[in-house]
Amino acid sequence: MKSWNRRGMLAGLGGAAGATLWRPPAADALGLPEDKIKVIRYYANPGDAQGRQGQPMVNQSTNVVIIETESGLMGIGEGGEPRTMEECAAMLIGLDPFRIDNLWQRMMRGYFYPAGREKLHSLGALDLALWDLKGKAAGWPVWQLLGGKSRDYIELYATAFPRPQANATIGDTARACREAGFRVYRSATDIGGGREVDRFALVRRMFDDCAAMQKAAGDGGWALDFHTELDPPDAIRLCQMIDDAQLAPYFCEDLIRSENVDSYEAMRQRTKVPIAVGEQFGYKWDVSKLIERQLIDYARVTLPNAGGISEFMKIVALAETHYVGMIPHFTGPIAEAALVNCLTATSVPALMEMLGNGSRTWPYLTKVYDFRDGKLWPNQRPGLGVEVDLTKLTKIGDYHTYRAGMLLNHRPDGSFTNW
């Protein structure tokens, strides 16, 4: 008599359970038994161990989403907000969880208007959960599903690295950050200046900070986030001051506002600093022009903002084609664990962001990413490698009824096109 365990292993042959892997006729993925999405639940969380919440905006959401299948598999994702989460989740109920791109296309196309960046955050959270679920079903980490290891660890830059002592200078802090194993210490134009911006004083202060970081951390050991705070004349002036002084930042981030990407044509012509842009963007169409014209050196798009792992890996491929690296923005701990899986499976130049010195913990996450020596390390845990304590979360959504936004057209081969 044939029997199946949860990973689709055929038991009872030759006296050894799981000795033979066989693909049942109905399975579409990795020889796994047919399964369907049963329910999707959505939770708010209490924040980190000190009770600190994420920033009060959708693109920094750390809400947790759980996808559960009829067989009892569970996938964990992060991000979004209740209205767009409900819209996206309802389109998945009763469907095959292993057809991830098919489900991504349903959510993306399902309400006629292309998904905006807020909806992409919910869509991306669900995509993270689908990849986590598939990895758990197969017994593999997601980086293995994406092609296996292409690097041994992910280098980091530190945002808001703590001062080594109360009266420490920016140079002291940059040096301590590097000594802790981080590749880069990052400062920003919005640190220590208040809300009123004196453009000339700010440019002078930031240049002085750059000179101090260069002396303390060396070539490529520091970075500056312009925070979209400067208008083009001032951003260009600061970049040219950095160039003229032959300072060597690893990257300079968000030199000007992000709405008009064509403006980076002028920025690229007037400076040699390595430019990193994209944390305010979503899917590949937002950043494609900057990458294809090589107007930036690093793309800052991140998870789940880009629409999840499915879309992020397409952006990675586009970036690699044009010799652009990846420096994804930090959003939340589950998304950070997902980024480790993604970047482990590619050789594109990469750097990840870590808040503080990496000691932050979350009471609702019993396992998350593996941080040590100023770096993030891939692990062998199935899926994203994350474990969540649901008793420490507050349910804000429960979706168990299928609802299609609209009937989608498909080509003869079954792939979707628009209506």
C-alpha positions as CSV (number, residue, x, y, z in Angstrom):
1,M,0.0,0.0,0.0
2,K,1.5,3.4,-1.0
3,S,1.6,6.1,1.7
4,W,2.8,9.6,1.5
5,N,4.5,11.8,4.1
6,R,4.2,15.6,4.0
7,R,7.2,16.1,1.7
8,G,5.7,13.8,-0.9
9,M,8.1,10.9,-0.2
10,L,6.8,7.5,-1.0
11,A,7.0,5.3,2.2
12,G,6.9,1.6,2.7
13,L,9.2,0.4,-0.2
14,G,12.2,-1.7,0.7
15,G,11.5,-1.3,4.4
16,A,12.7,2.3,4.4
17,A,10.4,5.3,4.7
18,G,11.2,8.0,2.2
19,A,13.7,5.7,0.4
20,T,12.2,6.5,-3.0
21,L,11.0,9.8,-4.4
22,W,8.2,9.5,-6.9
23,R,6.2,12.2,-8.5
24,P,2.4,11.6,-8.2
25,P,0.4,12.4,-11.4
26,A,-1.3,15.5,-9.9
27,A,1.9,17.2,-8.6
28,D,3.3,20.2,-10.4
29,A,6.4,20.9,-8.3
30,L,9.4,18.9,-6.9
31,G,7.4,15.6,-6.7
32,L,5.2,17.1,-4.0
33,P,1.6,15.9,-3.4
34,E,-1.2,18.1,-4.7
35,D,-2.1,20.7,-2.1
36,K,-4.4,23.8,-1.9
37,I,-4.3,27.0,0.1
38,K,-6.9,26.7,2.9
39,V,-6.6,29.9,4.8
40,I,-4.5,33.0,5.1
41,R,-4.1,34.8,8.4
42,Y,-2.7,38.3,9.0
43,Y,-1.2,39.6,12.3
44,A,0.2,42.7,13.8
45,N,3.2,42.3,16.1
46,P,4.5,43.9,19.3
47,G,7.8,45.1,17.8
48,D,11.3,44.2,18.9
49,A,12.3,43.2,22.4
50,Q,12.3,46.8,23.5
51,G,8.8,47.4,22.1
52,R,10.1,49.5,19.2
53,Q,7.7,49.3,16.2
54,G,8.6,49.8,12.5
55,Q,8.2,53.2,11.0
56,P,4.5,54.2,10.6
57,M,4.2,53.7,6.9
58,V,3.2,50.8,4.6
59,N,6.6,50.4,3.0
60,Q,8.1,49.7,6.5
61,S,5.3,47.3,7.6
62,T,6.4,44.3,9.7
63,N,2.9,42.7,9.9
64,V,3.1,39.0,9.6
65,V,1.1,36.9,7.2
66,I,0.7,33.1,7.4
67,I,-0.5,30.9,4.5
68,E,-1.8,27.5,5.6
69,T,-2.6,24.6,3.1
70,E,-5.1,21.8,3.4
71,S,-2.2,19.4,4.2
72,G,-1.1,21.6,7.1
73,L,1.9,23.3,5.6
74,M,2.5,26.9,6.7
75,G,4.4,29.7,5.0
76,I,5.5,32.9,6.8
77,G,5.7,36.3,5.1
78,E,6.0,39.9,6.2
79,G,4.6,43.3,5.1
80,G,1.5,45.0,3.7
81,E,-1.6,46.5,5.2
82,P,-5.1,45.0,5.8
83,R,-7.1,46.4,2.8
84,T,-4.7,45.4,0.1
85,M,-3.8,42.2,1.9
86,E,-7.4,41.1,1.9
87,E,-7.7,41.8,-1.8
88,C,-4.6,39.8,-2.7
89,A,-5.1,37.0,-0.2
90,A,-8.7,36.3,-1.4
91,M,-7.4,35.5,-4.9
92,L,-5.3,32.6,-3.6
93,I,-7.7,30.6,-1.5
94,G,-8.2,27.1,-2.9
95,L,-5.3,27.3,-5.4
96,D,-2.0,25.4,-5.7
97,P,0.6,27.0,-3.5
98,F,3.5,25.7,-5.5
99,R,2.6,27.6,-8.7
100,I,4.2,30.8,-7.3
101,D,4.6,32.8,-10.5
102,N,1.0,32.0,-11.5
103,L,-0.3,33.2,-8.2
104,W,1.9,36.4,-8.5
105,Q,0.4,37.2,-11.9
106,R,-3.1,36.7,-10.5
107,M,-2.5,39.1,-7.7
108,M,-0.7,41.6,-9.9
109,R,-3.3,41.6,-12.8
110,G,-6.4,40.7,-10.9
111,Y,-8.0,44.2,-10.5
112,F,-7.2,45.7,-13.9
113,Y,-5.2,48.7,-12.6
114,P,-1.5,47.8,-12.2
115,A,-0.7,47.3,-8.6
116,G,0.6,50.4,-6.9
117,R,3.5,50.3,-4.5
118,E,1.3,50.0,-1.4
119,K,-0.5,46.9,-2.9
120,L,2.9,45.5,-4.0
121,H,3.9,45.4,-0.4
122,S,1.0,43.1,0.5
123,L,1.5,41.1,-2.7
124,G,5.2,40.8,-1.8
125,A,4.4,39.6,1.7
126,L,2.3,36.8,0.4
127,D,5.0,35.9,-2.2
128,L,7.5,35.6,0.7
129,A,5.1,33.2,2.5
130,L,4.7,31.1,-0.7
131,W,8.4,30.7,-1.1
132,D,8.8,29.8,2.6
133,L,6.0,27.3,2.3
134,K,7.5,25.7,-0.8
135,G,10.9,25.4,0.8
136,K,9.4,23.8,3.9
137,A,7.5,21.3,1.7
138,A,10.7,20.3,-0.1
139,G,12.8,20.4,3.1
140,W,15.2,22.9,1.5
141,P,16.2,26.5,2.3
142,V,14.9,29.0,-0.3
143,W,18.5,29.8,-1.4
144,Q,18.7,26.1,-2.5
145,L,15.4,26.5,-4.5
146,L,16.9,29.6,-6.2
147,G,20.0,27.7,-7.5
148,G,22.2,27.1,-4.5
149,K,25.0,29.0,-2.8
150,S,26.9,31.5,-4.9
151,R,28.5,33.2,-1.9
152,D,29.3,32.2,1.7
153,Y,27.9,35.2,3.5
154,I,26.4,38.6,2.9
155,E,28.4,41.7,3.8
156,L,26.6,44.4,5.7
157,Y,26.5,48.1,6.2
158,A,25.3,49.5,9.5
159,T,22.7,52.2,9.9
160,A,22.6,53.9,13.3
161,F,25.6,52.0,14.6
162,P,25.8,52.9,18.3
163,R,28.5,55.3,19.5
164,P,31.4,53.4,21.3
165,Q,31.2,56.0,24.1
166,A,29.0,59.0,24.8
167,N,31.4,61.7,23.4
168,A,32.4,59.7,20.4
169,T,32.9,61.5,17.1
170,I,31.6,60.2,13.8
171,G,35.1,59.0,13.0
172,D,35.2,57.0,16.3
173,T,31.8,55.4,15.5
174,A,32.8,54.6,11.9
175,R,36.0,52.9,13.2
176,A,34.1,50.9,15.8
177,C,31.6,49.8,13.2
178,R,34.4,48.5,11.0
179,E,36.1,46.8,13.9
180,A,32.9,45.0,14.7
181,G,33.1,43.3,11.2
182,F,30.8,45.4,9.2
183,R,31.9,46.3,5.7
184,V,30.6,49.8,5.7
185,Y,29.5,52.5,8.2
186,R,26.6,54.6,6.9
187,S,25.7,58.2,7.9
188,A,23.0,60.4,6.5
189,T,22.1,64.1,6.0
190,D,19.2,63.9,8.4
191,I,21.3,62.9,11.4
192,G,21.8,65.6,14.1
193,G,20.5,68.6,12.0
194,G,16.9,69.0,13.1
195,R,13.9,69.6,10.8
196,E,15.0,73.0,9.4
197,V,17.4,72.6,6.5
198,D,20.0,75.3,5.9
199,R,21.2,74.1,2.5
200,F,24.7,75.6,2.6
201,A,25.4,74.7,6.2
202,L,24.1,71.1,5.6
203,V,26.4,70.6,2.6
204,R,29.4,71.9,4.5
205,R,28.6,69.7,7.6
206,M,28.1,66.6,5.5
207,F,31.3,67.1,3.6
208,D,33.2,67.5,6.9
209,D,31.5,64.2,8.1
210,C,32.6,62.5,4.9
211,A,36.2,63.5,5.4
212,A,36.1,62.2,9.0
213,M,34.6,58.9,7.9
214,Q,37.2,58.5,5.2
215,K,40.0,59.0,7.6
216,A,38.6,56.6,10.1
217,A,37.1,53.8,7.9
218,G,39.2,54.1,4.7
219,D,38.3,53.6,1.1
220,G,34.9,52.0,0.7
221,G,34.5,51.7,4.5
222,W,31.8,54.4,4.7
223,A,28.7,55.6,2.9
224,L,26.4,58.7,2.9
225,D,22.6,58.8,2.5
226,F,21.5,62.1,1.0
227,H,18.0,61.0,2.0
228,T,16.4,62.9,-1.0
229,E,16.8,65.9,1.2
230,L,18.9,68.1,-1.1
231,D,17.7,69.8,-4.3
232,P,19.9,69.1,-7.4
233,P,22.3,72.1,-7.1
234,D,23.2,71.2,-3.5
235,A,23.4,67.5,-4.2
236,I,25.7,68.1,-7.1
237,R,27.8,70.5,-5.1
238,L,28.3,67.9,-2.3
239,C,29.1,65.2,-4.8
240,Q,31.7,67.4,-6.5
241,M,33.3,68.2,-3.1
242,I,33.6,64.5,-2.4
243,D,35.1,64.0,-5.9
244,D,37.5,66.9,-5.7
245,A,38.8,65.7,-2.3
246,Q,39.3,62.2,-3.7
247,L,37.2,60.6,-0.9
248,A,36.0,57.1,-1.6
249,P,32.6,56.2,-0.3
250,Y,31.2,52.7,-0.9
251,F,28.1,54.4,-2.2
252,C,26.1,57.6,-2.0
253,E,22.4,57.0,-1.7
254,D,19.3,58.8,-2.9
255,L,21.0,62.0,-4.1
256,I,17.7,63.7,-5.1
257,R,14.0,62.9,-5.0
258,S,12.8,59.7,-6.7
259,E,9.8,60.8,-8.7
260,N,11.7,61.8,-11.9
261,V,14.3,59.2,-12.6
262,D,15.4,61.0,-15.7
263,S,17.0,63.6,-13.5
264,Y,19.8,61.1,-12.7
265,E,21.1,61.7,-16.2
266,A,22.3,65.0,-15.0
267,M,23.6,63.6,-11.7
268,R,25.6,60.9,-13.5
269,Q,27.3,63.4,-15.8
270,R,28.4,65.6,-12.9
271,T,29.9,63.2,-10.4
272,K,31.9,60.0,-10.1
273,V,30.5,58.9,-6.7
274,P,28.9,55.4,-6.8
275,I,25.2,56.1,-6.8
276,A,22.6,53.9,-5.0
277,V,18.9,54.4,-5.6
278,G,15.6,52.5,-5.2
279,E,14.3,52.1,-1.7
280,Q,11.2,54.1,-2.6
281,F,10.5,51.9,-5.6
282,G,8.5,48.8,-6.2
283,Y,8.6,46.3,-9.1
284,K,11.1,46.1,-12.0
285,W,9.4,48.7,-14.1
286,D,10.1,51.4,-11.5
287,V,13.9,50.9,-11.6
288,S,14.5,49.5,-15.1
289,K,15.3,52.8,-16.7
290,L,18.0,53.6,-14.1
291,I,19.5,50.1,-14.5
292,E,19.4,49.9,-18.3
293,R,20.9,53.4,-18.8
294,Q,23.5,52.6,-16.1
295,L,22.6,55.8,-14.2
296,I,23.1,54.0,-10.9
297,D,25.7,51.6,-9.5
298,Y,23.5,49.9,-7.0
299,A,19.8,49.2,-6.9
300,R,18.2,49.7,-3.5
301,V,14.9,47.9,-4.2
302,T,14.0,45.5,-1.4
303,L,11.6,42.9,0.0
304,P,8.7,42.8,0.2
305,N,8.4,46.2,-1.4
306,A,9.3,45.0,-4.9
307,G,6.5,42.4,-4.9
308,G,8.4,39.6,-3.2
309,I,11.1,37.1,-4.0
310,S,9.7,36.3,-7.5
311,E,10.1,39.9,-8.6
312,F,13.2,40.7,-6.7
313,M,15.2,37.9,-8.5
314,K,14.1,39.3,-11.9
315,I,15.5,42.7,-10.8
316,V,18.7,41.0,-9.7
317,A,19.0,39.4,-13.2
318,L,18.4,42.8,-14.9
319,A,21.0,44.5,-12.6
320,E,23.6,41.8,-13.4
321,T,23.1,42.3,-17.1
322,H,24.0,45.9,-16.8
323,Y,26.8,45.5,-14.2
324,V,24.7,47.1,-11.4
325,G,25.0,45.7,-7.8
326,M,22.3,45.3,-5.2
327,I,22.2,47.1,-1.9
328,P,18.6,46.5,-0.7
329,H,17.0,48.7,1.9
330,F,16.1,47.2,5.3
331,T,12.4,46.7,6.0
332,G,11.8,44.1,8.6
333,P,13.4,40.9,10.2
334,I,11.5,38.3,8.1
335,A,12.2,40.3,4.9
336,E,15.8,40.5,5.9
337,A,15.9,36.7,6.3
338,A,14.4,36.5,2.8
339,L,17.0,38.8,1.4
340,V,19.8,36.6,2.7
341,N,18.3,33.7,0.8
342,C,18.0,35.7,-2.4
343,L,21.5,37.2,-2.4
344,T,23.1,33.9,-1.3
345,A,21.9,32.5,-4.7
346,T,23.5,35.2,-6.9
347,S,27.0,36.6,-7.5
348,V,25.9,40.1,-8.3
349,P,27.8,42.6,-6.1
350,A,25.8,42.9,-2.9
351,L,25.6,44.6,0.5
352,M,22.7,44.5,3.0
353,E,21.6,47.0,5.6
354,M,21.5,46.2,9.3
355,L,20.1,48.5,11.9
356,G,22.4,49.2,14.8
357,N,25.0,46.6,15.8
358,G,22.9,43.6,14.9
359,S,21.8,42.8,18.5
360,R,18.1,43.6,18.0
361,T,15.7,40.7,18.7
362,W,12.0,40.1,18.4
363,P,9.9,38.2,21.0
364,Y,7.6,36.8,18.4
365,L,10.4,35.3,16.2
366,T,12.0,32.3,17.8
367,K,14.3,32.0,14.8
368,V,15.1,34.6,12.2
369,Y,18.3,35.5,10.3
370,D,21.8,34.3,11.4
371,F,23.9,37.3,12.3
372,R,27.5,37.2,13.6
373,D,30.8,39.0,13.1
374,G,29.1,41.9,11.2
375,K,27.7,39.6,8.5
376,L,24.6,37.6,7.7
377,W,25.0,33.9,7.0
378,P,22.8,31.5,5.0
379,N,21.5,28.5,7.1
380,Q,20.1,25.1,6.3
381,R,16.7,25.6,7.9
382,P,13.8,24.9,5.4
383,G,12.1,27.8,3.7
384,L,13.2,31.3,4.9
385,G,14.6,29.8,8.1
386,V,12.1,31.8,10.2
387,E,10.0,30.5,13.1
388,V,7.2,32.6,14.6
389,D,5.4,32.4,17.9
390,L,1.7,33.1,17.0
391,T,0.7,33.6,20.6
392,K,2.7,36.8,20.7
393,L,0.9,38.2,17.6
394,T,-2.5,40.0,17.3
395,K,-4.7,38.8,14.4
396,I,-6.0,41.5,12.2
397,G,-7.2,39.5,9.2
398,D,-8.6,36.0,8.4
399,Y,-9.1,35.1,4.8
400,H,-10.6,31.8,3.8
401,T,-13.0,32.5,0.9
402,Y,-11.9,32.7,-2.7
403,R,-12.8,36.0,-4.5
404,A,-11.5,36.9,-7.9
405,G,-11.1,40.5,-8.7
406,M,-11.9,39.9,-12.4
407,L,-11.8,37.1,-14.9
408,L,-8.3,37.0,-16.4
409,N,-7.6,36.1,-20.0
410,H,-5.0,33.5,-20.7
411,R,-3.0,32.3,-23.7
412,P,-3.5,28.8,-25.2
413,D,-0.6,27.5,-23.1
414,G,-2.3,28.7,-19.9
415,S,-0.2,31.7,-19.1
416,F,-2.0,34.9,-18.2
417,T,-2.4,38.0,-20.2
418,N,-4.5,41.0,-19.4
419,W,-8.3,41.1,-20.1
